[in-house]
Amino acid sequence: MKVVICGAGVIGASTAYFLAERGATATLVERCDVACAASGKSGGFIARDWCDGQPQAELARASFDLHAELARTLDADYGYKRIDTLLVAGSDRGGVDRYRAMEAPAWLDGHCAVHSAIGSTDTTATIHPERFTRALVDAACARGARLVHGTVEGIARDASGAVRGVRVDGDEIAADAVVIAMGPWSVLAARWLPLPPVAGLKGYSVVLGPRTPVAAQALFVEYENAAGEHSSPEIVARADGEVWACGQSSDDPLPVDPADVSVDEAKCREIARICGALSSRLDDVDILRTQACYRPICADAMPLLGPVRDVPGAYLATGHNCWGMLNAPASGRAMAELLCDGASSSVDLSPFDPARLEAVRIDAAAD
């Protein structure tokens, strides 16, 4: 079976890996670079039970466990580490002691108080997202997959309407199936396929290089600045010593090319400033990277995993919102099962069938 996967983010990479593991011929097509968008700029925080009570609960639990398995079997160090996760209150104006319910770790010595532990080494972990995505691509290519750099220009279909290939930079790559896994840029494929709407939510983040080691942990913070404005920064101290943090967003429209995603340096500086206010070890440190990315999200904020209606051989794998890095392994494995066997045996994909949003697509087309 020949499968072309459009997009070499973590969802496309995971799908290619599990297809290659099954002996299918997988071709990844990427316009920019592996993990060039959200898959390379996310925090890499994963949690086993934080999706409980949602349609993606089974997917998340299966994927968290699969992450642990991949950390043992992939021949790469991408910083997988089980961590503790804390809920923290912070303020430029002080007065947070009333929220203090437990002792803070030594490095968290600024204007803040730890309210509670919301994750443990049993339930939360961290990975370096770009390295993880590249490890999946490298492992897939070692098993016969290939990576093609180019721009997808269309889907070729035979006389019956079924997929026969993918047009890339003027050439056609033959395929029995195509998987659209371009994150928020999957919306571009709506020119060739009847897809539900996919949007992009823009967020900013920074990567800091502390001079004094910081314990690998994750913080979910409720912060009040000097003007009384509230934000919810997230801080992930990684196993390699880097610290990733986010907490600023914007409604900038999605550019056509991922390479054109702009960074608001002022928003990134504010994220770094808050980190320094929470911890002296994060004050006046090197800002290694300032960055921005768009998370893919659809109408009900659940993933889109399954066949495209009325186009045999066309599939969609996107819309994971903030849980793309968490849910990538189980999503990729399930998509490989669907493509090779006709159904997923590891998790139930019915809650993520793109057809559930068919009415949304029709309404959007009417507008």
N, C-alpha and C positions, 0 to 999 in steps of 0.2 A: 504494500500500500504506500502510495506517495502522497505526503501531506505537506502543504506549504503553510507556514505560520507567519502571519504578518505582524511583526512587532517582537523585538528581542528584549522586552522588559521581563520582569520576574514571572508573569503568567505565561507568556510565550516560551520563555526558557524552560520552565517546569514542564510544560506540555511537550516540548521537544525532547527533554530528558526521558520522560516516561514512554514516549513513542519509540525512541531509540532503544530503550531497554527491552521493548517488545519486538524489536526487529523491523519496525516500520521505517521507511525512508522519510526523514523529516528535513525540511529546508526552512531555516529562519531567514526572513527578509527584514532588514532594519535600515531605516533611512539615515539615522545619525550614528549611534554607537550602542553597544550593549549597555543596558541600564542607564541610558542617557537622561531619562526623565525621572519620574517619581521613584522608580525602582533603584536609582542610585542616590537619591537625595532624602529618602525617608529616614525615620529614626531607627528602624530595625527592631522595634519592640514587638514581641509576640506574647500572647496570653491564651491559656488553655480554655478558660471558662468565662471570659468576658463577653462572649456572644450568647451565653445561655439565655433561653427565653425568646430567642430570635430564630427565624428560619435557617440561619447559617450556623446554629449551635453544633450540629453534628459535623459539619464541614470543618469548623474551627477546632474542635477537639481532635478529630482525625488528623488534621494538618499539624497541630502542635506536637502530637506524638510522632508524626512522620518527620518533622524537623529534627527530633532527637535521633531518629534512625539515620537520616541523611548526614548528620554531623559525624556519625561513626563510619559511614561508607564512602562519602565523597572524599576524594584525595585532594583536599584543600583546607587551609585554615582561614575561615571567614568569621572568626570571633564568636562562635556560638557559645553562650554561657547562660546558665540559670542564674537569675538575680532576684533580689527583693525589690518590691515596688511600694513607694510611700505616697500618701496624700499629705500635701504640705500647704500651709497658709503663709503668705508673705505680704509685706506692705512697706512702702516707703514712709508711711505715716506712723508706723509702730502699732502697738495695741494688739498684737497677734498672740500674746501669751495665753489668752483665754482659750485658744484652740489647741494648746499643747496637751497631748494625751499620752505621749510616749517620748522617750529620749531620742534625740536626733543623732545620726552618725557624726563622727568627729569632723568630717569635712563640711558639714552643713551648719555653719557657725554664724550666719548673717541675720538679717531681719526676717526671721521666719520661725515657724513652729511646726513640728510634725504632729499631724492629727491622728493618723492611723496607718497601719500596714494594709495595703489593698492587694498585694500579691506576694508570693513567696517563691522560693526556688522550686517548689512543686508545680507552680502555676504560671510563672512568668519567666521570660528569657530575652536575650538580645542577640542579634547578629549584625554583621556589617552588610547592609543591603546590596551594595554594588558587588562586593566580593562574593556574596552568596549567589547572585544572579550569574556572574561570570563563571563560578564553579559549576553551575548547572549547564551552561552553554558548553564549557570545555568538556565536561563529562559526556554530554550528548554527542559532540563532535568526535570524541574518542571512540564512540560506538557507531559512527557512520553518518551522523547528521552533518549538515553543512550550514554555514552562515554566509549569507549574501548581503552585501551592502548595496542598497538601491531604493528607489521610490516606487511603491506600488501604484500603478496607474489604472488598474481595473481588473475585473474578474472575467476570464474567458469561459463561455458556456457553450455546450453542444446544442444540437437541434432540439433536444428534449428539454433544455433549460438547465441541465445539470452542469456542475462545475467541471471544466476540463483543464483549467490552468489559471495562472496568475500572470498578469502583464507587469513587468518590472523594467523601467527605463527602456521601453521599446521592444523588449524581448518577452517571450512567453515561457514560463516555467510550467511544465506539465504537472498536473496534480489530479489525484482522485478526490481530494478534499482540501479545503482552505479554511484556516482558523483565523478570524479577525481578533487580534489580541493587541491592539494599538492603544490601550488605555483610553484617555479622553479623545484621542485622535481617531478612535474607531468611528466617530461620527462622520469622518470623511468617506468611509466605506458605504454610507447611506446613498451615495451617488450610484452605486452598482448593485446594492442589495437592499431588501426591505427590512431595515433595522429599527428597533426602538431608539428613542433619543438617548444619547450619552453626553453628559456635561462634564466640565472640569472645574474643580474647586481649587483656587490658588492659595498656597501657603508659603511662608518664608521660613528659613531655618539657617542656623549657623553651626559650624563645627569648630570647637575650641581645643586648644592644646595646652592643658594645665602643666605648669612646671613642677608642681607637687602632685604625686599620684592621688587619684580619686577612686574610691571603691566603685566597682561596677554595680550600679543600681539605676532604677528609674524613678523619677519624681513626677507626679501630676500635681500642679501648683495652681492655687487660686491666689492671684496677686492684685494688689491695689497700689496704683502709683500715687505720686504726690498730689496729683489733681483729683484723686478720688475715682479714677477710671479703673475698671476691672478687666483683667485678661486671664487666660488659662494656659500658661506656658507648660510645655512638656519637656523634660530634660532626661536624656539617656546617657549615662556614663558607661562607655563601652569597655570591652575586655582589653582592647589595644591601648587604652589610656586616653583616647579622644573622648570629648563630650559633645554630643549633639543636642541642640535645643531648638524648639519652635515656639510659636505663640502669637504670630502676627499673620494677617491674611489680607486679601483684597479681592475686588470683583473684576479685575482686569479680564478682558475677553481672551479666550484661548487663541494663540497665534497658530497659523497653518503649519509652521515648521517648529518642531521642538527646540531647535537651535536658537529660536528667537524669543524664548521665555526671558523676560526681563527681571532684574533683581532690584528691589528697593533697598538701598544701602541704609537709609535711616531706620527702616523697620528692623533690619538685621542688627543694627547697632543697639536698638532698644532691647531686643532679645538678649544680646550679650550683656547689656547693662543690668538687666534683671538677674541674670546668672551671677554676676559679680556681687549684687546686693544680697543674694542668698548664701554665697560662699566666698570666703576670702581667697580660696584656692582658684576660683574662677574670675577673680577681679584682676584687671590689667594683665590678661593673658593673650597669647597669640590667637587671633581669629584666623583659623586655617582656611575656612571657606565661608562665603556668604552665598546663599542659593535660594532658588524658588522652584516650585513644581506644582503641577495640577493633578489632583487626585480624581480618578474617574468615578462618576456617580450617575445612577439612573433614577427614575421617578420614585421608586420605593427604597432606594439606598441598599438594595441587595445585589449580589453578583448576577451577571448574565452569563450563563454557561449552558450551551446547548445548540441544537440545530437552528438554522435560519429557515423560517417557514417558506415553503413553496420553491426552495432552491436546493435540490439534492446536492449534497457534498459541501454545503456552506455551513460554517459554525461560528459562534460568537463566544468569546471568553474575555470579559472585561467587567467593569462596574464594581470593583471590590472596595471602593472608597478608602477608608483609613486602614483596612485590614488586608490589603493586597499581599504584603510580605508574610503575614501570618498564614493566610489561606492559599498561598500559591502552591505548595506541594500537593495538598489533597485535590486542589482544582486541576492541576496538571495531570495527576494520576487518573482522576475521574474522566477528564477529556480524552486521555489516551484510551481508556476502556471504552468510552462511547464511540470513538472513531474506529477502533479495531474490532470490537465485539458487538457494537450496536446498542450497548447500554452500559451504564456504570454499575459496577458491583461493589465498590468500596464505600460510596456514599450515595444518598438519594439526591439526584440532580433536579427532580421535578420542581422544587421551590424556585429554581433559578432559570427555568425554561424561558427564553426570550419571548415566547408566544404570550406569556402572561401580561406583557405590556403592549400587545397588539393594538388595543384600543387607544393607548397613548400615542402610538405611531400614527394611527389613522387621524386622530384629533390634531396632531402636530402638522400633518400633511395638509389638513383642511385649512388650518390657520395660515 
